[in-house]
Amino acid sequence: MNTQQYLDKVHKTTGYTDYRIGKKFGIQQTNISKYNLGKQTLSETHAFQFSEILNENPARIIADTKLENAIKKGNDKKIAFWTH
């Protein structure tokens, strides 16, 4: 899953708007906008917060976002590492 998909899942799980997610979890609205637009991947802190909300392994979410970042940057070494 990518950042946008995780954010969508948080919306569905909590019923919160972007604004409420930002206020509740201390995420700046500019970051949420960038997440929605696919311009930024989740930080490790936000990945941990989302993992608690979604009852998922934080390492999985972090690995997914690291892979997403590597793909965006075209870093083949990191893509191989995060898909191994």
ABEGO torsion letter per residue (X at the ends): XBAAAAAAAAAAAAGBBAAAAAAAAGBBAAAAAAAAAGABBBBAAAAAAAAAAAGBBAAAAAAAAAAAAAAAAGBAAAAAAAAX
